[in-house]
């Protein structure tokens, strides 16, 4: 059953989502080659606990860490590990907090230092596609309108691989509620969007083919062709006319710009028309 939220519930979810944004911004200030994703995981856990929350991901269906740290060809669900990050890595960080009975969780992809023009474009276009989807998250539209907007901007315009097996989702008292929110589909299809539905929109876009596989750990999902993948995610509340974005990338982007180890050059590139 698809649930709508009260305005008070939405306010709690917005506070939680923004808390995750602030934590990811703190990571953005210090992220650099040589750090490990295990260090980042521990840092984020401590910040969530300091906020009086619980790390949502820890022990979720047995997941053994506090966040997902997906590097380069890892699409999602990458385990934090002790391998030092290196120049040119694309690092997608996905993190959640449960507080006052509701979940806030979202993801952001960072670039460490210099990388290829192809990788820069993939990061830029995936982020653009997220906002294309959010534009359609308004009362009276359908889930398929969000899906089509993301797919047409990534696969249709650039030929990227849109992952089919992993999708966005409803969000609330648990991390995954109905409806599923795919990143591919047809306009005018799927469940109708109602005011105060809360959803996670999260394009997972591959530079190469869309095909993926799961490693033996049962969690880590990689591109089958070894090409990079990028993941951005916002928490969104459906509203009349214009969606309310509950998370806040602006504070992450501001922190990115203060860190000379991060490549933010794609921020200055205008969308291809």
N, C-alpha and C positions, 0 to 999 in steps of 0.2 A: 504493500500500500504506500502510495506517495503522500508524504505528510507536508503540510504547510506549517509555518512557525508564526508565533505571535511576534509583535514588534519587540517585546521584552526579550524573547528568546533570540531573535536576530541580533539584538544589541550585545548579548553575551557572546554570540558566535563571532561578531565583528571584533570584539575585544580580544578574543582568543586568537583569531586569525592575525590581527595586528601584532599580537605578542610574538607570534612566529616570525612575522616580517622583521620585527626589531631584533630578534635573535639571529636571523640570517644576515641582517645588516652588521651585527657585531662580528660574525664570521667573515663577512666581506671586507672588513677593515684590516684583517690580519692574514687572510688566505694567501699562501705563497708556495712556490716550489720548495720541496723538502718537508713540508708538513705531511702528516698522515691523516687519513680519514678516521682512524681510530681516535686521534687527538680531537678532531672536530666533533665526533660522536660524544665523547666525554664532556667536552665544553658545552655542547648544546643540552645535554642531560642536566648538567648543573644549573644552567640558566633557566630551564623549565622548572626544576624543583624550587629554585629561588623565587619564581613567580607564583609558587603555591599550586602548581599544576602537576600533572602526571604525563610522562612521555607516552603518547598514544600508541606508538608503534611497538614499544617493548612488549614482547610476549603475545603480540596480536597473531593469533593462529600459530603461535610458537616462534614468531620472528625474534631472533636473539639479540637485537641491537635497538638503540633508541631512535635511529634515523636510517634512511636509505642514502647511500653515497655511491652514485653511479658515474663511472669515469669512462669517457670516450665511447667505446662500442657497447657499454652496458646501458641498456635502455632504462630499466628501473630495477629497484629492489637489490641494488648492490650492497654487499656487506662491507661495513667499515673494516679496514685492515691496516697493517703496519707498513705497507709499501709507500715510500715517499712519493708525493705528487711531483710532477716534473713540468718543465716549460712546455707549453703547447697543449696541455691537457684541457679537455672540456669536463667540468665537474658539476654534476647535477645533484643538488642537495634537497631532500624531501623530508619534512619534519612535521610532527604534530603534537599538540597539547590537548589534554582533556582537563577542563576546569569548570566548576559550577555545573557539571553534568553535560557539557557540550564540547564538541570537538572543533578545533581550528587546525587546519593542516594544509600546507601548500609547498610548492617546489620552485626552485630557481636554478638556472644553469649559469656557471661562471667559466670564463676562459682565462687560463694562466698564461700570461705573456703572449709571445708571438705565435700565430697559427696561420693556416692557409686562408686565402680569400674564400674558398669553398666552405670552410668551417664557419667563418664569420657570417657568411650569408645564411647558412643553416640556422645559426643561433638567432639572427635577426628575424628571419622569416617565421620561425617557430613562435617567437614572441609576438610578432604581428598577428599570426593566426589565432593565438589565444584571444586577443582583443577583437578580432573578427567574429569569433564565436560568442564572446560576451555581448557584442552588439545585438545579437539575436536572442539573448536571454531575457525576453520581455513578455509580459502577460499576453496570452493569446497565441503566441508562436508555439512551435512544437520542437521537441528535442532534435528532430531531423534538420531543422533550420540551423541550429548550432553546428551540428555535424557537417552539414554541407558547406557552411562558411569556412570551416577549418580545412576540410579536404580540398576544396576548390582553390584555396590560397596556397596550399603546400604541394599536394600531388598534382592538381590541375595546372597550376601556374609554373611550378619549378620541377616537377617530376620526382619529388621526394617520395620516400616510402612512408605511408601512414600505417602505423601498427594497428592491426585489427583486433588482436586478442586481448588488449588492455584498453580500458575505457575510463572516462570520468564517471561521476556517480553523485547520487544524493548524499547529503551530509547533515548531521544533527547530533543526536545523543550517541550515535555510533559513527564510526568512520565511513561505513558504506551503507547507504540507504538506497531505496529506489528513488528515481529511475537511473538506469545506466545512461551515460552520456558519451556515445562514441565520437570519434574524430573523423568519421566517414559516414555518409548516408545521403538520403534524398530529402529535399525540402518538402515540408508539409506532411512528414511522416513522424511516427512516434508519439509518445505521450504529450498532451497539451501542457504548456507551462502556465502555472497559476501564481498569482501574487503571493510572495513570501515563501515560495519554494526555495530551498537553499541547496546549491549544487557545487560540486568541484568540477571545473572545466580544465582539462589538462592534456593538451596536444603532446603526443610522443612521436617525434618525427625523425626518420632515418635519412641520412644523406644518400644511401643507396636503396636497395630493395627493402620492402616492408617485412620480409621474413625474419623470424626470431627463433631462439631456442632457450631453454632453461637449463642451467648448469646442474651438476649432480647435487649441489647443496639444496636444491628444491626451490630456491628463491631468485638467484641472480639470473636476469634475463638479458641476453646479448643479441645483437644483430647477427644474422647468419653469415653475412658477407664480410663482417669485421669492420664495416664502415661506421663512423660516429653516429650517435643518436643524441637528440636534445629534448629536454623535458621542462616545460614551464607549466605552472598550475596556480590558479586563483580560486578562492572561495567567493561565491557569487550568490546574491539574493535576487530572485526574479521580482521585477517591479513593473508598473505601468510605464511605458514609454522609454525607460532607460534602466538597465540593471544597476544594482548597488554592489560594487566590488567591496568585499569585506576585508580582504588582505590588502597590503599596501607595498607595491614594488618601489614607490618613489624613495622610501628611506633606504632600501637596499641599493638602489641605483646611486643615491648620493654617497653611500659608503664605498661603493665600488670605485667611484671617481677619486676618492682619497687614497686609494691603494695602487701604487705604481706597478705592483706585480700582476694586476688584473688588466685584461684588454677590454676596454669599453668603447673602442673605436666604432663598433657597429651602431652605437647609440646615435651617432651623428649622420648616419646614412638614411636618406629618405626612402620610403617604400617605393618599389618599382610600380609604375602605373601601367 
